[in-house]
Each structure stands twice: as structure tokens, then as C-alpha cells.
């Protein structure tokens, strides 16, 4: 599912609707309409919706982009200390490093809690190799660890497994 990350048109439309209801509410009070108190509720609700959309647009869905990182897919997340991402088999060591850094940044959340006494958040990168038909082998290429309560990017430790990278097929030269 692809979500839009620019909420400004929605904020504008919602703010305009809120102002229209505010004007209608004021008119209802001046003319002593019977629905004036219902219009107060509708206007209040529209104001809450407008502020919510505005808050969402401030950065809830923004992701960091690190140069050299490639697209990854999250395949396992225990909601606490461990995440596994999958990457293509045609990945280089520098791309893997950048991808692990991006995943460590984008998947970090202050809501994650330590499970089993550990206070580190670990992201492991894997790929799937098919040595022969009907056989699939998961190969872990590297991992990134960071403290659960620290947002500082300098605290991310990247570990790449060279033996696992050596198993990958080489990119075709053009």
C-alpha cells in the first residue's frame, strides 16, 4: 500500500471545511437556529480532524534516505529488539552498509522495548539463494545494532559477514 507523504492539500481542504462550519455555526447563533449546538460539535470535530492531519504531515511518515541504500523489505519484526530485512542477491558491500544504516534509522522507534534483558535493537539483512531447483537457503549478509533508547546515528554498529557476501552471485558486467 502506498501512502501519500504530502498532506498539505488535505490540511487545506479540511481547514476550509472547518472555517465553513465555523461561519455556519456563527450564523446559526445569530439567527437562533435549532441546530446551532449540533453545529458547534461538527465545527469542533472538524477542527480536531484538521489538526490531526496537520500533525500527521509534520513528519510521522517521513523516512530518512541514505545515499547508496537500496530497497529492502521487512520480513520479520518482533516489535521489540529484532528485525529481519531481505535484500536482493545482487547487492554489494557498500550498498549493504548503506541499506543497514537506512533500516536502522527508519525502523527505530522509542516505542520498542527490550525483551529478555537486552537493550539493543538489531536489524539483520538476509537474502535467499537457490543453489538448485526446489532448494532455498537463507543467507544472513550483515547486521546493524543500536541502543534502544538512543536516536543518535553515531551509535549504529554495522557488521558485514564477508563469507556470506562471497556466496552471492556476481553482478553481470555490461
Secondary structure, 3 states (H helix, E strand, C coil): CCCCCCCHHHHHHHHHHHHHHHHHHHHHHHHCCCCHHHHHHHHHHHHHHHHHHHHHHCCCCCCCCCCCCCCCEEEEECCCCEEEEECCCCCCHHHHHHHHHHHHHHCCCCCCCCCCCCCEEEEEEEEEECCCCCCCEEEEEEEEEEECCCCCHHHCEEEECHHHHHCCCCCCCC
